Amino acid sequence: MDARQQSPSTARNREPILAVLQLLLGERARVLEIASGTGEHAAFFAGAMPGWIWQPSDPDEAARASVAAWCADLGNVLAPAEIDARAAGWDVAGPFDAVIAINMIHISPWEATLGLMAGAGRLLRVGGLLVTYGAYKRGGAHTSPSNEQFEQWLKARDPAFGVRDVAEVEAAANVQGLRLREVIEMPANNLALVFER
Ligand SMILES: C[S@@+](CC[C@H](N)C(=O)[O-])C[C@H]1O[C@@H](n2cnc3c(N)ncnc32)[C@H](O)[C@@H]1O
């Protein structure tokens, strides 16, 4: 049975996200991905950049099986780790040059973002980067009607989910010694937030 799952959004966002990561990380980097989901990003990024050592993770067992299946032929992708961002300790050995979380912050409880920041603060080397990608509010307001509709959909799924404001994510990062270095506008009203330890 083929464990590979597919997410339609990955085909649309993987190239712009890869371009950002290439600029930020260069040729060689040890990367921890939180919330790898299907594993399509891991396979695409690690396939394009053989000098990156990619540690995928997800709390969901079926997702981890999907990641492993997508990345089976890639020698620079490690076995997916079971990581719930909220956990006090993560079962991976740092330090990492980068921690990446794509489309996680809005579709998990706020505690997952707090955990993401704490984990990145623990496991990033000094000067290492946390990159989060997704939909965000700015100045307390949605950046587009489609993001507002998206938040309604998220809240109907789980009231604990929601499009977070860049400022509240930044404040959570600051507590863990992470500084917001850059906000990069991405296609389809998404942002990439780049934090530095
Ligand atoms: C919308 S999917 C995004 C997956 C992938 N990054 C992508 O962009 O296609 C959200 C992912 O977040 C994961 N997730 C939810 N809660 C989490 C948590 N507390 N810690 C880590 N990952 C979590 C889910 O298992 C799921 O794989």
Ligand as a Chemical Component Dictionary entry (heavy atoms), coordinates in Angstrom:
data_LIG
# 
_chem_comp.id                   LIG 
_chem_comp.type                 NON-POLYMER 
_chem_comp.pdbx_formal_charge   0 
_chem_comp.three_letter_code    LIG 
# 
loop_
_chem_comp_atom.comp_id 
_chem_comp_atom.atom_id 
_chem_comp_atom.alt_atom_id 
_chem_comp_atom.type_symbol 
_chem_comp_atom.charge 
_chem_comp_atom.model_Cartn_x 
_chem_comp_atom.model_Cartn_y 
_chem_comp_atom.model_Cartn_z 
_chem_comp_atom.pdbx_ordinal 
LIG C1  C1  C 0  -1.943 21.846 7.285  1  
LIG S1  S1  S 1  -0.794 20.595 7.737  2  
LIG C2  C2  C 0  0.693  21.248 7.006  3  
LIG C3  C3  C 0  1.666  20.184 6.649  4  
LIG C4  C4  C 0  2.849  20.628 5.782  5  
LIG N1  N1  N 0  3.782  21.436 6.531  6  
LIG C5  C5  C 0  2.357  21.363 4.552  7  
LIG O1  O1  O 0  2.543  22.569 4.464  8  
LIG O2  O2  O -1 1.773  20.697 3.679  9  
LIG C6  C6  C 0  -0.578 20.856 9.457  10 
LIG C7  C7  C 0  0.366  19.865 10.106 11 
LIG O3  O3  O 0  0.600  20.292 11.443 12 
LIG C8  C8  C 0  0.747  19.153 12.249 13 
LIG N2  N2  N 0  0.522  19.538 13.639 14 
LIG C9  C9  C 0  -0.656 19.818 14.227 15 
LIG N3  N3  N 0  -0.473 20.071 15.526 16 
LIG C10 C10 C 0  0.862  19.992 15.755 17 
LIG C11 C11 C 0  1.675  20.131 16.906 18 
LIG N4  N4  N 0  1.147  20.411 18.085 19 
LIG N5  N5  N 0  3.010  19.943 16.786 20 
LIG C12 C12 C 0  3.548  19.649 15.589 21 
LIG N6  N6  N 0  2.825  19.491 14.469 22 
LIG C13 C13 C 0  1.502  19.651 14.554 23 
LIG C14 C14 C 0  -0.280 18.190 11.687 24 
LIG O4  O4  O 0  -0.028 16.840 12.059 25 
LIG C15 C15 C 0  -0.159 18.447 10.183 26 
LIG O5  O5  O 0  0.770  17.564 9.601  27 
# 
loop_
_chem_comp_bond.comp_id 
_chem_comp_bond.atom_id_1 
_chem_comp_bond.atom_id_2 
_chem_comp_bond.value_order 
_chem_comp_bond.pdbx_ordinal 
LIG C1  S1  SING 1  
LIG S1  C2  SING 2  
LIG S1  C6  SING 3  
LIG C2  C3  SING 4  
LIG C3  C4  SING 5  
LIG C4  N1  SING 6  
LIG C4  C5  SING 7  
LIG C5  O1  DOUB 8  
LIG C5  O2  SING 9  
LIG C6  C7  SING 10 
LIG C7  O3  SING 11 
LIG C7  C15 SING 12 
LIG O3  C8  SING 13 
LIG C8  N2  SING 14 
LIG C8  C14 SING 15 
LIG N2  C9  SING 16 
LIG N2  C13 SING 17 
LIG C9  N3  DOUB 18 
LIG N3  C10 SING 19 
LIG C10 C11 SING 20 
LIG C10 C13 DOUB 21 
LIG C11 N4  SING 22 
LIG C11 N5  DOUB 23 
LIG N5  C12 SING 24 
LIG C12 N6  DOUB 25 
LIG N6  C13 SING 26 
LIG C14 O4  SING 27 
LIG C14 C15 SING 28 
LIG C15 O5  SING 29 
# 
